[in-house]
Amino acid sequence: MSNDLPGRNPDLKTPAGACDTHMHIYNRAYPASSKAWLFPSDSSVDDYRKVQARLGLQRTVIVQPVTYGFDNRCTLDSVAAIGGNARAVVTVPPAVTDSELEQFWQSGARGLRYHQMRGSVTEWLDVPFMAERIRGTGWHLQIQFDGLEFPDHEDLIARLPCTVVIDHMGRYARPLPIEHPAVRSLLRTAARDNVYVKLSGAYHIAHGSGPDYKDVAPIAQALVAQGTERLLWGSDWPHPTEAAEAMPDDADLLDLLLGWAPDPGARQAILSDNPARLYRFET
């Protein structure tokens, strides 16, 4: 369902250039992947503009949903509809040509998504191959996987010669203590100077425990304490995995930063400075 109903305004006052670095557009006019299992109701650019205005956000990164596999038309058409304040993260096969990558770049894409969970059309073995292809460019790899597997993939991620973005604070299937090996692995990975982490998807970890998702706070606060120069925030709108009774209010998700990153300078970095640099927004 589309989370475009009126809600409250957030308590957090966003800085200029504030960016939602993780949201999706769905439109049933575009064909679903043969591996798709999630078929959300339409959630349009116009629907999202209402959320964006309510939250006080100026910039947006549309992430290719796993629903559409390698067909990025819905995502890129939506970027075109929004204009210069939008960027994209797309999903491509390893056979993508350099000229096709250039076309994606010109259309606003800045990242290549590897969603290594249910419905995925990408493979782990392609991650180092594509990382080598984009070495030294403005592209990055965005990776999402079951965070409990973090120790299994830490060495691979550490060897990647490009910028890497980790989705949803590791996307753990349940809340974990800071001492857990999978969390220690995330924190070591996040300390690398080529790795960004999205402070997003709290409800994927602490299911149904909103609006404060207090069991996620230790992980988020540990990431912030380690350094805010490569942290990002995302709403993950329109939250198609969530039932109506558990649907988060995006204002609540933004306000989590008040507790996770109480310093205004840290929030400036997370919401504005870091995404402007990573996604190459004009400042």
Backbone as CSV, one residue per row, in Angstrom:
resi,resn,N_x,N_y,N_z,CA_x,CA_y,CA_z,C_x,C_y,C_z
1,MET,0.846,-1.193,0.000,0.000,0.000,0.000,0.877,1.238,0.000
2,SER,0.338,2.323,-0.459,1.103,3.565,-0.543,0.949,4.355,0.747
3,ASN,2.074,4.750,1.296,2.062,5.534,2.532,2.003,7.009,2.173
4,ASP,0.871,7.443,1.605,0.763,8.842,1.191,-0.363,9.561,1.915
5,LEU,-0.859,8.968,3.015,-1.910,9.608,3.780,-1.325,10.750,4.599
6,PRO,-2.113,11.772,4.911,-1.598,12.876,5.725,-1.088,12.376,7.073
7,GLY,-0.017,12.939,7.526,0.535,12.598,8.829,1.033,13.855,9.499
8,ARG,1.646,13.658,10.639,2.146,14.812,11.372,3.427,15.333,10.740
9,ASN,3.764,16.562,11.076,5.046,17.113,10.671,6.121,16.657,11.650
10,PRO,7.324,16.402,11.173,8.376,15.944,12.086,8.813,17.048,13.042
11,ASP,9.361,16.638,14.167,9.956,17.598,15.093,11.307,18.090,14.581
12,LEU,12.003,17.244,13.863,13.319,17.594,13.333,13.164,18.610,12.210
13,LYS,13.885,19.679,12.319,13.917,20.692,11.263,15.094,20.390,10.350
14,THR,14.810,20.047,9.133,15.865,19.582,8.234,16.738,20.731,7.743
15,PRO,18.020,20.463,7.526,18.906,21.483,6.957,18.656,21.638,5.461
16,ALA,19.149,22.693,4.895,19.029,22.919,3.451,19.664,21.761,2.697
17,GLY,19.005,21.342,1.633,19.530,20.248,0.823,19.314,18.877,1.407
18,ALA,18.431,18.749,2.392,18.199,17.448,3.028,17.720,16.429,2.007
19,CYS,18.248,15.211,2.120,18.021,14.174,1.108,17.528,12.880,1.735
20,ASP,16.523,12.309,1.111,16.064,10.949,1.402,16.809,10.042,0.431
21,THR,17.745,9.248,0.926,18.614,8.474,0.041,18.089,7.078,-0.260
22,HIS,16.879,6.757,0.206,16.370,5.409,-0.060,14.860,5.410,-0.072
23,MET,14.283,5.436,-1.267,12.846,5.287,-1.438,12.597,4.655,-2.795
24,HIS,11.365,4.240,-3.028,11.029,3.504,-4.244,9.766,4.073,-4.871
25,ILE,9.666,3.925,-6.178,8.446,4.224,-6.911,7.930,2.918,-7.527
26,TYR,6.625,2.677,-7.385,6.004,1.488,-7.966,4.891,1.913,-8.917
27,ASN,4.828,1.242,-10.047,3.809,1.534,-11.040,3.533,0.250,-11.813
28,ARG,2.308,-0.245,-11.712,1.981,-1.527,-12.339,1.965,-1.467,-13.859
29,ALA,2.158,-0.277,-14.433,2.306,-0.182,-15.883,3.634,-0.769,-16.360
30,TYR,4.581,-0.937,-15.436,5.875,-1.519,-15.778,5.876,-2.994,-15.390
31,PRO,6.433,-3.873,-16.209,6.371,-5.309,-15.921,7.254,-5.707,-14.746
32,ALA,6.767,-6.661,-13.978,7.532,-7.184,-12.847,8.538,-8.231,-13.325
33,SER,9.588,-8.388,-12.557,10.581,-9.422,-12.821,9.964,-10.811,-12.647
34,SER,10.495,-11.772,-13.363,10.016,-13.154,-13.210,10.314,-13.706,-11.829
35,LYS,11.249,-13.094,-11.107,11.583,-13.530,-9.750,10.854,-12.729,-8.673
36,ALA,10.054,-11.764,-9.094,9.397,-10.880,-8.123,8.414,-11.662,-7.249
37,TRP,8.351,-11.266,-5.981,7.375,-11.847,-5.052,6.536,-10.757,-4.385
38,LEU,6.987,-9.512,-4.484,6.305,-8.384,-3.876,5.712,-7.524,-4.990
39,PHE,4.406,-7.337,-4.964,3.721,-6.593,-6.020,2.915,-5.456,-5.389
40,PRO,3.599,-4.355,-5.009,2.932,-3.284,-4.265,1.929,-2.519,-5.118
41,SER,1.012,-1.863,-4.427,0.136,-0.913,-5.097,0.970,0.230,-5.651
42,ASP,0.415,0.931,-6.627,1.131,2.054,-7.217,1.459,3.104,-6.151
43,SER,2.682,3.556,-6.177,3.154,4.647,-5.315,3.929,5.588,-6.220
44,SER,3.336,6.723,-6.526,3.813,7.578,-7.600,4.717,8.704,-7.116
45,VAL,5.313,9.388,-8.071,6.090,10.585,-7.772,5.213,11.613,-7.060
46,ASP,3.978,11.790,-7.516,3.091,12.756,-6.870,2.781,12.352,-5.434
47,ASP,2.607,11.054,-5.192,2.403,10.581,-3.819,3.612,10.929,-2.958
48,TYR,4.802,10.678,-3.500,6.003,10.925,-2.722,6.230,12.400,-2.475
49,ARG,5.875,13.255,-3.428,6.067,14.694,-3.229,5.364,15.177,-1.961
50,LYS,4.216,14.594,-1.634,3.481,14.984,-0.417,4.284,14.624,0.825
51,VAL,4.868,13.436,0.820,5.711,13.013,1.940,6.946,13.903,2.028
52,GLN,7.561,14.142,0.905,8.769,14.959,0.852,8.520,16.362,1.404
53,ALA,7.402,16.964,1.012,7.075,18.308,1.491,6.816,18.307,2.991
54,ARG,6.121,17.287,3.469,5.808,17.209,4.903,7.064,17.057,5.740
55,LEU,8.053,16.336,5.212,9.272,16.094,5.970,10.301,17.212,5.808
56,GLY,10.096,18.104,4.847,11.061,19.178,4.628,12.303,18.717,3.901
57,LEU,12.133,17.816,2.924,13.245,17.279,2.160,13.286,17.920,0.778
58,GLN,14.482,18.153,0.266,14.640,18.749,-1.053,15.128,17.758,-2.099
59,ARG,15.875,16.746,-1.672,16.514,15.833,-2.619,16.094,14.388,-2.345
60,THR,16.208,13.573,-3.400,15.679,12.219,-3.343,16.570,11.268,-4.136
61,VAL,16.757,10.070,-3.604,17.415,9.004,-4.348,16.414,7.863,-4.497
62,ILE,16.038,7.593,-5.751,15.089,6.513,-6.030,15.889,5.235,-6.258
63,VAL,15.612,4.240,-5.444,16.336,2.974,-5.507,15.507,1.961,-6.292
64,GLN,16.129,1.299,-7.253,15.452,0.298,-8.057,14.879,-0.801,-7.163
65,PRO,13.559,-1.031,-7.180,12.994,-2.102,-6.364,13.321,-3.467,-6.961
66,VAL,13.444,-4.458,-6.099,13.692,-5.814,-6.575,12.542,-6.301,-7.455
67,THR,11.362,-5.703,-7.288,10.184,-6.092,-8.070,10.441,-6.009,-9.573
68,TYR,11.251,-5.041,-10.019,11.443,-4.820,-11.452,12.737,-5.411,-12.007
69,GLY,13.491,-6.109,-11.185,14.688,-6.764,-11.682,15.630,-5.812,-12.385
70,PHE,16.028,-6.174,-13.616,16.964,-5.363,-14.387,16.269,-4.281,-15.218
71,ASP,14.959,-4.197,-15.162,14.221,-3.190,-15.933,14.097,-1.923,-15.086
72,ASN,14.940,-0.940,-15.382,15.044,0.278,-14.573,14.161,1.418,-15.070
73,ARG,13.244,1.148,-15.970,12.473,2.233,-16.577,11.605,2.976,-15.569
74,CYS,10.951,2.276,-14.669,10.103,2.952,-13.688,10.930,3.915,-12.840
75,THR,12.079,3.445,-12.385,12.954,4.271,-11.554,13.479,5.477,-12.327
76,LEU,13.990,5.270,-13.528,14.602,6.367,-14.275,13.557,7.332,-14.819
77,ASP,12.381,6.826,-15.195,11.311,7.732,-15.610,10.890,8.621,-14.444
78,SER,10.929,8.084,-13.244,10.562,8.859,-12.053,11.610,9.912,-11.736
79,VAL,12.883,9.567,-11.921,13.949,10.562,-11.754,13.749,11.706,-12.740
80,ALA,13.434,11.366,-13.975,13.210,12.406,-14.985,12.035,13.297,-14.613
81,ALA,10.998,12.707,-14.022,9.826,13.483,-13.628,10.149,14.460,-12.508
82,ILE,11.038,14.082,-11.599,11.408,14.957,-10.483,12.420,16.002,-10.932
83,GLY,13.396,15.586,-11.730,14.377,16.532,-12.235,15.686,16.516,-11.473
84,GLY,16.354,17.649,-11.414,17.718,17.739,-10.921,17.902,17.415,-9.457
85,ASN,16.837,17.397,-8.673,16.947,17.051,-7.259,16.741,15.568,-7.008
86,ALA,16.796,14.754,-8.051,16.649,13.306,-7.901,17.843,12.588,-8.509
87,ARG,18.195,11.465,-7.896,19.206,10.548,-8.410,18.630,9.134,-8.336
88,ALA,19.355,8.182,-8.913,18.874,6.803,-8.924,19.979,5.838,-8.545
89,VAL,19.558,4.702,-8.011,20.408,3.521,-7.871,19.733,2.432,-8.699
90,VAL,20.445,1.895,-9.675,19.864,0.972,-10.640,20.427,-0.433,-10.440
91,THR,19.773,-1.406,-11.065,20.220,-2.792,-11.030,20.555,-3.218,-12.447
92,VAL,21.786,-3.702,-12.652,22.242,-4.034,-14.002,22.864,-5.426,-14.018
93,PRO,22.802,-6.109,-15.148,23.484,-7.391,-15.285,24.974,-7.178,-15.501
94,PRO,25.803,-8.193,-15.261,27.248,-8.014,-15.448,27.637,-7.738,-16.891
95,ALA,26.764,-8.078,-17.835,27.065,-7.837,-19.245,26.750,-6.411,-19.678
96,VAL,26.324,-5.556,-18.772,26.032,-4.167,-19.139,27.270,-3.542,-19.784
97,THR,27.049,-2.803,-20.852,28.179,-2.204,-21.561,28.566,-0.866,-20.946
98,ASP,29.758,-0.414,-21.282,30.201,0.891,-20.803,29.283,1.997,-21.314
99,SER,28.827,1.868,-22.550,27.944,2.900,-23.099,26.596,2.894,-22.392
100,GLU,26.126,1.728,-22.005,24.874,1.659,-21.245,25.046,2.277,-19.864
101,LEU,26.182,2.008,-19.224,26.445,2.641,-17.925,26.485,4.158,-18.076
102,GLU,27.074,4.650,-19.146,27.119,6.091,-19.372,25.706,6.649,-19.551
103,GLN,24.854,5.913,-20.239,23.467,6.350,-20.408,22.745,6.401,-19.066
104,PHE,22.996,5.399,-18.237,22.404,5.405,-16.896,22.892,6.613,-16.106
105,TRP,24.178,6.897,-16.192,24.754,8.045,-15.476,24.094,9.345,-15.931
106,GLN,23.956,9.507,-17.237,23.352,10.717,-17.765,21.881,10.836,-17.358
107,SER,21.261,9.718,-17.037,19.867,9.722,-16.586,19.738,9.923,-15.081
108,GLY,20.872,10.105,-14.397,20.838,10.397,-12.966,21.245,9.255,-12.058
109,ALA,21.600,8.110,-12.615,22.017,6.981,-11.779,23.427,7.212,-11.255
110,ARG,23.637,6.849,-9.999,24.951,6.988,-9.381,25.410,5.696,-8.703
111,GLY,24.494,4.770,-8.495,24.839,3.531,-7.809,24.280,2.318,-8.523
112,LEU,24.933,1.165,-8.291,24.498,-0.128,-8.809,24.076,-0.990,-7.633
113,ARG,22.846,-1.472,-7.663,22.285,-2.151,-6.505,22.473,-3.666,-6.574
114,TYR,22.917,-4.224,-5.451,22.990,-5.669,-5.259,22.126,-6.016,-4.051
115,HIS,20.911,-6.446,-4.346,19.930,-6.822,-3.315,19.968,-8.334,-3.212
116,GLN,20.755,-8.820,-2.254,21.046,-10.251,-2.181,20.080,-10.961,-1.225
117,MET,18.799,-10.770,-1.472,17.773,-11.381,-0.640,16.695,-11.938,-1.561
118,ARG,15.558,-12.286,-1.001,14.491,-12.905,-1.764,14.132,-12.072,-2.998
119,GLY,14.001,-12.731,-4.132,13.637,-12.056,-5.368,14.805,-11.464,-6.136
120,SER,16.016,-11.660,-5.656,17.186,-11.033,-6.267,17.441,-11.552,-7.678
121,VAL,17.892,-10.650,-8.547,18.351,-11.048,-9.883,19.866,-10.894,-9.995
122,THR,20.534,-10.535,-8.909,21.987,-10.326,-8.911,22.672,-11.423,-8.107
123,GLU,23.976,-11.583,-8.358,24.754,-12.650,-7.735,25.953,-12.067,-6.995
124,TRP,26.306,-12.686,-5.878,27.472,-12.242,-5.124,28.746,-12.291,-5.970
125,LEU,28.858,-13.289,-6.844,30.097,-13.427,-7.611,30.317,-12.268,-8.573
126,ASP,29.232,-11.530,-8.893,29.369,-10.381,-9.778,29.803,-9.115,-9.048
127,VAL,29.723,-9.118,-7.721,30.039,-7.907,-6.962,31.497,-7.471,-7.173
128,PRO,32.492,-8.339,-6.965,33.874,-7.873,-7.199,34.153,-7.541,-8.657
129,PHE,33.503,-8.231,-9.579,33.676,-7.936,-11.007,33.209,-6.523,-11.322
130,MET,32.009,-6.152,-10.859,31.494,-4.817,-11.136,32.250,-3.760,-10.335
131,ALA,32.701,-4.105,-9.147,33.494,-3.155,-8.360,34.765,-2.772,-9.108
132,GLU,35.396,-3.736,-9.756,36.595,-3.453,-10.533,36.256,-2.585,-11.744
133,ARG,35.116,-2.834,-12.350,34.731,-2.050,-13.524,34.514,-0.576,-13.182
134,ILE,34.008,-0.298,-11.977,33.712,1.096,-11.632,34.803,1.736,-10.782
135,ARG,35.904,1.021,-10.598,37.025,1.574,-9.823,37.408,2.944,-10.373
136,GLY,37.571,3.911,-9.490,38.041,5.230,-9.889,37.001,6.118,-10.545
137,THR,35.739,5.692,-10.550,34.669,6.495,-11.132,33.789,7.060,-10.016
138,GLY,32.759,7.769,-10.392,31.806,8.282,-9.409,30.728,7.291,-9.020
139,TRP,30.741,6.116,-9.651,29.763,5.082,-9.313,30.063,4.454,-7.956
140,HIS,29.023,3.896,-7.335,29.213,3.084,-6.143,28.355,1.831,-6.231
141,LEU,28.675,0.841,-5.421,27.846,-0.345,-5.264,27.024,-0.195,-3.996
142,GLN,25.732,-0.489,-4.095,24.849,-0.487,-2.928,24.447,-1.930,-2.671
143,ILE,24.707,-2.403,-1.451,24.535,-3.819,-1.146,23.566,-4.001,0.024
144,GLN,22.617,-4.915,-0.165,21.697,-5.302,0.905,21.669,-6.817,0.994
145,PHE,21.787,-7.309,2.214,21.744,-8.751,2.440,21.341,-8.991,3.885
146,ASP,21.101,-10.227,4.234,20.753,-10.577,5.603,21.950,-10.268,6.495
147,GLY,21.782,-9.308,7.400,22.902,-8.865,8.211,23.512,-9.922,9.099
148,LEU,22.764,-10.974,9.399,23.343,-12.065,10.182,24.485,-12.739,9.423
149,GLU,24.535,-12.525,8.104,25.600,-13.083,7.271,26.783,-12.125,7.128
150,PHE,26.778,-11.026,7.871,27.826,-10.023,7.701,29.232,-10.599,7.863
151,PRO,29.489,-11.431,8.867,30.842,-11.978,8.985,31.264,-12.805,7.774
152,ASP,30.304,-13.398,7.076,30.622,-14.203,5.897,31.068,-13.348,4.719
153,HIS,30.620,-12.101,4.669,30.886,-11.242,3.520,31.839,-10.088,3.832
154,GLU,32.256,-9.962,5.070,33.088,-8.822,5.462,34.378,-8.745,4.657
155,ASP,35.058,-9.871,4.468,36.330,-9.848,3.753,36.132,-9.442,2.295
156,LEU,35.072,-9.931,1.661,34.802,-9.564,0.271,34.570,-8.068,0.157
157,ILE,33.734,-7.522,1.038,33.441,-6.088,0.994,34.712,-5.275,1.242
158,ALA,35.561,-5.752,2.143,36.796,-5.029,2.463,37.741,-4.958,1.276
159,ARG,37.633,-5.895,0.355,38.539,-5.921,-0.791,38.014,-5.127,-1.985
160,LEU,36.796,-4.646,-1.923,36.214,-3.965,-3.081,36.925,-2.628,-3.320
161,PRO,37.357,-2.362,-4.567,38.146,-1.160,-4.870,37.298,0.030,-5.287
162,CYS,36.110,0.160,-4.691,35.205,1.239,-5.074,34.428,1.673,-3.835
163,THR,33.625,2.699,-3.985,32.747,3.126,-2.901,31.608,2.119,-2.748
164,VAL,31.280,1.815,-1.492,30.250,0.832,-1.167,29.249,1.466,-0.205
165,VAL,27.975,1.201,-0.428,26.921,1.660,0.475,26.216,0.436,1.044
166,ILE,26.118,0.373,2.364,25.433,-0.721,3.054,24.030,-0.253,3.426
167,ASP,23.037,-1.019,2.985,21.644,-0.664,3.249,21.225,-0.959,4.688
168,HIS,20.310,-0.141,5.190,19.474,-0.439,6.360,20.256,-0.892,7.591
169,MET,21.393,-0.232,7.856,22.173,-0.541,9.063,22.499,-2.024,9.175
170,GLY,22.653,-2.679,8.034,22.976,-4.092,8.031,21.790,-5.007,7.797
171,ARG,20.581,-4.487,7.875,19.359,-5.262,7.626,19.363,-6.591,8.397
172,TYR,19.549,-6.485,9.723,19.471,-7.679,10.564,18.018,-8.141,10.664
173,ALA,17.820,-9.439,10.763,16.466,-9.990,10.824,15.817,-9.767,12.180
174,ARG,16.602,-9.377,13.161,16.092,-9.121,14.509,17.077,-8.203,15.218
175,PRO,16.647,-7.554,16.296,17.590,-6.712,17.048,18.734,-7.545,17.623
176,LEU,19.933,-7.004,17.528,21.115,-7.683,18.030,21.874,-6.759,18.968
177,PRO,22.527,-7.329,19.992,23.369,-6.498,20.859,24.624,-6.053,20.123
178,ILE,25.191,-4.959,20.573,26.396,-4.417,19.950,27.525,-5.453,19.936
179,GLU,27.540,-6.337,20.925,28.625,-7.311,21.036,28.490,-8.459,20.043
180,HIS,27.358,-8.555,19.360,27.150,-9.673,18.446,28.168,-9.613,17.300
181,PRO,28.721,-10.749,16.897,29.729,-10.736,15.823,29.252,-10.064,14.536
182,ALA,27.976,-10.192,14.207,27.472,-9.580,12.978,27.442,-8.062,13.081
183,VAL,27.221,-7.529,14.278,27.241,-6.082,14.472,28.680,-5.574,14.503
184,ARG,29.556,-6.315,15.167,30.963,-5.908,15.162,31.503,-5.875,13.739
185,SER,31.050,-6.825,12.914,31.467,-6.864,11.517,30.986,-5.621,10.765
186,LEU,29.718,-5.228,10.989,29.207,-4.000,10.377,30.038,-2.802,10.793
187,LEU,30.339,-2.669,12.065,31.068,-1.507,12.555,32.491,-1.459,11.986
188,ARG,33.129,-2.607,11.863,34.460,-2.625,11.237,34.363,-2.199,9.778
189,THR,33.349,-2.693,9.102,33.164,-2.348,7.691,32.877,-0.862,7.533
190,ALA,32.018,-0.324,8.403,31.650,1.090,8.335,32.835,2.007,8.610
191,ALA,33.851,1.516,9.297,35.030,2.329,9.596,35.940,2.502,8.384
192,ARG,35.721,1.733,7.349,36.546,1.841,6.143,36.211,3.127,5.402
193,ASP,37.216,3.766,4.818,36.984,5.097,4.259,36.283,5.079,2.906
194,ASN,35.953,3.912,2.388,35.181,3.837,1.139,33.764,3.317,1.366
195,VAL,33.332,3.224,2.623,32.040,2.618,2.943,31.100,3.631,3.583
196,TYR,29.900,3.724,3.019,28.797,4.486,3.601,27.769,3.503,4.158
197,VAL,27.008,3.951,5.151,25.934,3.130,5.724,24.662,3.965,5.805
198,LYS,23.551,3.371,5.402,22.263,4.061,5.484,21.606,3.797,6.835
199,LEU,21.305,4.892,7.547,20.520,4.812,8.778,19.054,4.754,8.358
200,SER,18.595,3.579,8.035,17.258,3.389,7.478,16.769,1.992,7.820
201,GLY,15.486,1.759,7.519,14.937,0.412,7.667,14.872,-0.102,9.090
202,ALA,14.682,0.784,10.064,14.619,0.324,11.460,13.537,-0.736,11.651
203,TYR,12.436,-0.581,10.922,11.313,-1.507,11.109,11.595,-2.886,10.517
204,HIS,12.606,-2.999,9.661,13.007,-4.320,9.174,13.736,-5.109,10.260
205,ILE,14.335,-4.391,11.196,15.105,-5.039,12.264,14.234,-5.250,13.507
206,ALA,13.595,-4.172,13.965,12.760,-4.232,15.179,11.300,-4.217,14.751
207,HIS,10.830,-5.329,14.265,9.512,-5.443,13.636,8.393,-5.012,14.586
208,GLY,7.562,-4.074,14.126,6.378,-3.692,14.870,6.625,-2.951,16.162
209,SER,7.832,-2.437,16.377,8.155,-1.798,17.661,8.233,-0.276,17.541
210,GLY,7.625,0.259,16.473,7.626,1.709,16.301,6.705,2.386,17.283
211,PRO,6.788,3.709,17.398,7.594,4.560,16.506,9.046,4.763,16.918
212,ASP,9.436,4.286,18.125,10.794,4.617,18.573,11.834,3.562,18.186
213,TYR,11.392,2.324,17.912,12.324,1.259,17.519,13.564,1.263,18.420
214,LYS,13.293,1.260,19.725,14.382,1.456,20.683,15.435,0.349,20.623
215,ASP,15.043,-0.852,20.172,16.011,-1.938,20.102,17.028,-1.750,18.980
216,VAL,16.736,-0.820,18.052,17.674,-0.528,16.961,18.641,0.583,17.357
217,ALA,18.266,1.397,18.333,19.052,2.584,18.692,20.516,2.271,18.997
218,PRO,20.846,1.191,19.726,22.270,0.964,20.016,23.133,0.818,18.763
219,ILE,22.602,0.157,17.733,23.376,0.003,16.496,23.542,1.352,15.810
220,ALA,22.442,2.096,15.693,22.511,3.402,15.051,23.455,4.337,15.810
221,GLN,23.341,4.351,17.119,24.180,5.245,17.915,25.646,4.839,17.857
222,ALA,25.914,3.546,17.752,27.302,3.098,17.617,27.888,3.545,16.280
223,LEU,27.090,3.495,15.223,27.553,3.984,13.927,27.841,5.485,13.977
224,VAL,26.944,6.239,14.610,27.136,7.687,14.722,28.376,8.000,15.557
225,ALA,28.561,7.273,16.653,29.718,7.519,17.528,31.028,7.237,16.802
226,GLN,30.977,6.328,15.853,32.183,5.953,15.115,32.572,7.011,14.081
227,GLY,31.592,7.847,13.667,31.872,8.913,12.714,30.696,9.128,11.787
228,THR,30.379,10.385,11.495,29.189,10.691,10.705,29.506,11.131,9.275
229,GLU,30.772,11.060,8.872,31.127,11.585,7.553,30.689,10.672,6.407
230,ARG,30.236,9.440,6.713,29.776,8.550,5.647,28.477,7.844,6.051
231,LEU,27.635,8.542,6.774,26.311,8.020,7.106,25.264,8.774,6.294
232,LEU,24.182,8.075,5.970,23.094,8.619,5.166,21.780,8.284,5.856
233,TRP,20.720,9.004,5.493,19.382,8.681,6.008,18.455,8.375,4.845
234,GLY,17.564,7.399,5.057,16.556,7.095,4.053,15.262,6.679,4.707
235,SER,14.150,7.007,4.050,12.830,6.661,4.593,12.424,5.227,4.278
236,ASP,12.851,4.706,3.145,12.408,3.420,2.597,10.925,3.449,2.221
237,TRP,10.393,4.647,1.989,9.013,4.796,1.519,8.851,4.041,0.203
238,PRO,7.711,3.419,-0.071,6.427,3.435,0.658,6.207,2.248,1.597
239,HIS,7.258,1.559,1.995,7.182,0.498,3.007,6.241,-0.636,2.601
240,PRO,6.394,-1.212,1.423,5.406,-2.186,0.939,5.419,-3.513,1.687
241,THR,6.471,-3.766,2.465,6.494,-5.018,3.228,5.668,-4.938,4.508
242,GLU,5.198,-3.747,4.861,4.546,-3.555,6.153,3.025,-3.602,6.024
243,ALA,2.383,-4.298,6.954,0.926,-4.320,7.015,0.412,-2.963,7.483
244,ALA,-0.857,-2.693,7.193,-1.430,-1.377,7.495,-1.269,-1.018,8.969
245,GLU,-1.468,-1.990,9.858,-1.411,-1.680,11.289,0.001,-1.398,11.779
246,ALA,1.013,-1.797,11.008,2.408,-1.555,11.394,3.077,-0.516,10.512
247,MET,2.307,0.139,9.641,2.888,1.089,8.692,3.532,2.260,9.436
248,PRO,4.823,2.482,9.237,5.474,3.596,9.936,5.078,4.943,9.348
249,ASP,5.074,5.965,10.192,4.922,7.340,9.733,6.324,7.842,9.409
250,ASP,6.502,8.382,8.215,7.830,8.827,7.803,8.375,9.947,8.683
251,ALA,7.494,10.726,9.306,7.957,11.741,10.260,8.616,11.078,11.465
252,ASP,8.060,9.964,11.918,8.680,9.234,13.026,10.049,8.702,12.623
253,LEU,10.160,8.217,11.402,11.440,7.677,10.943,12.499,8.775,10.847
254,LEU,12.106,9.960,10.396,13.049,11.079,10.354,13.432,11.509,11.767
255,ASP,12.454,11.542,12.659,12.728,11.992,14.024,13.610,11.026,14.808
256,LEU,13.791,9.804,14.325,14.737,8.910,14.983,16.132,9.523,15.045
257,LEU,16.451,10.384,14.075,17.772,11.018,14.073,17.970,11.943,15.271
258,LEU,16.883,12.442,15.860,17.030,13.301,17.039,17.673,12.541,18.194
259,GLY,17.339,11.257,18.303,17.943,10.434,19.349,19.225,9.758,18.911
260,TRP,19.298,9.389,17.661,20.481,8.699,17.170,21.654,9.642,16.951
261,ALA,21.369,10.856,16.490,22.415,11.834,16.174,21.992,13.188,16.725
262,PRO,22.073,13.377,18.052,21.544,14.597,18.662,22.274,15.875,18.286
263,ASP,23.494,15.773,17.784,24.240,16.968,17.410,23.757,17.481,16.057
264,PRO,23.356,18.765,15.964,22.883,19.300,14.682,23.914,19.187,13.562
265,GLY,25.176,19.301,13.895,26.215,19.151,12.882,26.253,17.752,12.304
266,ALA,26.016,16.756,13.159,25.961,15.376,12.678,24.780,15.185,11.737
267,ARG,23.651,15.765,12.084,22.473,15.627,11.222,22.668,16.378,9.901
268,GLN,23.365,17.502,9.942,23.701,18.218,8.715,24.510,17.316,7.786
269,ALA,25.473,16.609,8.343,26.295,15.700,7.543,25.450,14.566,6.974
270,ILE,24.641,13.949,7.823,23.870,12.773,7.422,22.810,13.120,6.389
271,LEU,22.121,14.216,6.592,20.985,14.560,5.738,21.374,15.340,4.485
272,SER,22.429,16.125,4.558,22.738,17.029,3.438,24.134,16.849,2.858
273,ASP,25.152,16.979,3.681,26.516,17.027,3.152,26.937,15.706,2.511
274,ASN,26.690,14.602,3.213,27.130,13.300,2.699,26.407,12.905,1.413
275,PRO,25.070,13.011,1.362,24.413,12.659,0.093,24.775,13.591,-1.055
276,ALA,25.012,14.881,-0.760,25.418,15.795,-1.835,26.725,15.333,-2.461
277,ARG,27.637,14.855,-1.629,28.943,14.381,-2.108,28.802,13.039,-2.842
278,LEU,28.117,12.094,-2.232,28.043,10.757,-2.803,27.268,10.724,-4.112
279,TYR,26.129,11.410,-4.153,25.255,11.363,-5.323,25.502,12.521,-6.292
280,ARG,26.457,13.359,-5.934,26.882,14.462,-6.802,25.744,15.402,-7.138
281,PHE,25.082,15.839,-6.095,24.108,16.917,-6.262,24.877,18.222,-6.359
282,GLU,24.386,19.125,-7.156,24.995,20.447,-7.244,24.629,21.232,-5.999
283,THR,25.610,21.878,-5.387,25.358,22.619,-4.147,25.366,24.120,-4.419
